[in-house]
């Protein structure tokens, strides 16, 4: 009986994910879904209520670039003025669990294992870059790393599992600097850089969404860059010991341009988004896709219309993903080849969970949850 219940639950999740992808666009506009699209659910999706971002009341004006979606009901956000919030009821209420004395910190990334354990990254030069960890839902925090090298500036975190993770910073001595942990973020050490390619002149990472360092599976990790003549994506298959660098098709040649975020649904298939973050500059090539783990990238045939800082695959879909930025949310139904704007609200980052929990966060305290048709609580 338990196995049958799990099978029904999985079937509901898969159907719900497919229905969301279909219902996010107008009925009949499914041509771009491609040959891998979940066509069986389209009729049901057309009849389902149209989903969309549902803003929640966070009670703050902090800008949240750090987001960790645990489930449909539980999520963490981290942002300016050292603010960390947590919800356990789908965003109906948010609890301020900010680290004590952190008001001067810029928290740009947060990774959570559940509703009690989370690791947050503060960015900045020298000692402004720190890692903090909580095991009690944010009631107390422990500083597990403080950068003492004035040349270092850390941008993003990622975890392969509840123990092993990395933090990435801008180049020091001509190579990107990495931290590694094997105890869930309780301690960190600088990773040797012998296997890291040389950085390009002016190259750096962007702490815009907590997605400049992303992982898939137990060992694969990708680092996105900008600021140089070429915007690159670096890949490691051994948890950061050795890396290969590949050029992307995204805008480059200026400190404000590059790859700002990436998402991989497996070790082969990924999407990169970015552009030029300045509002008065266009970003005509704001997305790219890969099918070989980031060795090569192809420009999106119809990219998002503007700079995008965050991206996430929709659960249980091989072809659907969301990209967000200050001017809107875009949806792809063909694994990143073509995009369509589905919302005009401002968000910096997006994250989805296997139980169909998709969240977005951004400026002025904006945090929203995506409603899924046919799924309880949507």
C-alpha positions, -999 to 999 in steps of 0.1 A, spaced: 0 0 0 28 24 8 44 17 -26 11 24 -43 7 57 -24 42 68 -35 35 59 -71 3 80 -70 21 109 -55 49 107 -81 23 105 -109 5 136 -94 38 155 -92 48 147 -128 14 156 -141 14 188 -121 48 198 -134 37 192 -170 4 211 -164 22 241 -150 45 243 -180 16 242 -203 -7 265 -184 19 292 -180 14 301 -217 -19 309 -235 -39 279 -246 -28 268 -281 7 283 -278 25 250 -273 44 247 -306 77 256 -289 74 228 -264 94 205 -287 95 168 -293 102 159 -257 71 179 -244 46 162 -221 17 164 -246 -6 140 -227 -13 167 -201 -20 196 -223 -58 193 -224 -60 191 -186 -36 220 -184 -58 243 -205 -88 236 -182 -67 242 -151 -66 275 -133 -38 297 -147 -9 297 -123 14 325 -115 36 342 -89 18 349 -57 35 376 -37 39 370 0 41 396 28 76 396 41 73 428 62 107 441 50 122 462 22 155 442 20 166 429 -14 167 392 -14 193 377 -38 198 346 -17 170 320 -19 168 283 -7 136 265 -16 132 234 6 97 225 -3 63 240 -13 59 251 23 94 258 35 119 284 21 147 307 33 157 340 18 188 361 25 196 396 15 207 432 23 211 445 58 220 410 70 184 399 67 174 362 67 137 351 67 122 317 69 87 304 62 72 270 70 37 276 59 41 284 22 48 321 26 17 330 46 40 341 74 77 348 76 99 347 106 129 370 109 158 348 117 186 372 109 220 365 125 226 388 155 249 417 146 248 410 109 230 442 99 261 455 80 265 423 59 253 417 24 240 382 24 238 371 -13 234 333 -11 218 308 12 217 270 9 193 251 32 191 214 39 157 216 57 137 239 79 164 240 106 198 237 89 210 264 65 243 280 54 245 317 43 272 336 25 280 373 31 299 389 3 325 417 0 362 424 1 383 410 29 365 403 61 331 412 46 331 378 30 318 353 56 299 321 59 274 316 87 255 284 97 224 276 117 212 242 130 181 255 149 160 273 122 179 305 125 175 310 163 213 311 165 240 313 139 277 304 140 303 321 119 322 292 103 344 312 79 357 348 77 379 358 48 412 374 60 427 379 25 420 415 14 424 403 -23 395 378 -20 358 384 -26 334 355 -24 302 353 -45 283 320 -43 277 287 -25 266 253 -36 262 219 -19 264 184 -35 248 169 -4 243 177 33 281 175 39 300 185 8 300 220 -6 319 247 -23 321 285 -22 335 305 -51 352 338 -51 368 362 -76 404 354 -89 433 357 -65 468 354 -81 452 349 -115 428 320 -106 393 318 -91 394 310 -54 374 282 -39 365 271 -4 355 235 3 336 219 32 331 183 41 310 188 73 280 207 61 296 241 63 309 238 99 344 243 87 360 255 54 394 255 38 408 271 6 409 245 -22 443 242 -41 441 260 -74 464 238 -94 435 224 -114 419 258 -121 425 275 -154 439 310 -155 414 338 -153 410 361 -182 419 398 -177 390 415 -159 371 382 -153 351 378 -121 318 362 -108 285 379 -102 269 378 -67 235 386 -82 213 355 -74 233 329 -56 235 309 -89 270 317 -102 281 284 -87 257 255 -92 260 217 -89 242 186 -101 246 152 -86 275 141 -63 305 156 -81 296 180 -110 298 218 -105 297 248 -128 311 283 -122 298 313 -143 319 344 -151 318 378 -167 337 410 -170 362 398 -196 362 398 -233 345 364 -232 318 353 -207 327 317 -197 313 287 -178 338 266 -160 330 229 -152 345 205 -127 336 168 -124 355 162 -92 340 187 -67 363 215 -77 397 199 -79 401 203 -117 383 225 -141 378 232 -178 366 265 -192 343 270 -221 332 302 -238 295 310 -238 275 331 -263 263 356 -237 273 393 -238 308 401 -227 335 428 -230 324 449 -201 324 446 -163 286 447 -163 282 418 -188 285 381 -186 269 349 -174 250 356 -141 234 322 -134 232 286 -146 210 256 -139 215 220 -148 188 194 -147 214 166 -150 252 165 -156 246 172 -194 218 196 -199 221 232 -187 209 267 -192 229 299 -187 214 334 -184 228 369 -180 235 398 -202 242 434 -191 227 443 -157 226 480 -164 190 490 -170 199 514 -199 217 487 -218 202 460 -240 209 423 -236 201 407 -270 217 374 -262 206 368 -226 205 330 -226 223 299 -239 219 261 -237 242 231 -235 237 194 -239 272 182 -232 278 194 -196 289 229 -206 317 220 -230 298 238 -258 271 264 -256 244 275 -282 227 308 -282 190 307 -276 171 312 -308 146 334 -290 162 346 -258 146 365 -230 141 402 -240 164 416 -213 190 408 -187 182 378 -165 199 370 -132 183 337 -121 172 304 -137 156 271 -126 143 240 -142 107 231 -135 103 199 -115 97 167 -135 101 184 -169 130 178 -193 121 209 -213 105 236 -191 125 262 -171 120 297 -157 143 327 -159 139 358 -138 153 394 -137 144 429 -127 120 433 -157 102 400 -156 99 362 -157 104 341 -188 94 305 -196 109 281 -219 92 248 -230 120 236 -253 149 234 -229 161 269 -233 160 274 -271 130 298 -270 117 319 -242 84 338 -236 78 364 -210 50 354 -186 53 379 -158 65 415 -155 74 416 -118 109 422 -106 128 392 -92 165 384 -88 166 347 -81 144 316 -85 145 281 -71 123 250 -74 119 218 -54 109 182 -63 74 186 -46 65 214 -71 76 242 -49 89 272 -70 99 304 -53 113 337 -65 128 366 -46 141 401 -53 141 438 -45 119 456 -18 113 424 1 96 407 -28 92 369 -23 66 349 -43 55 313 -47 43 298 -79 9 283 -80 7 248 -96 -26 236 -110 -39 203 -98 -16 202 -67 -28 207 -32 -19 241 -18 -11 255 -52 
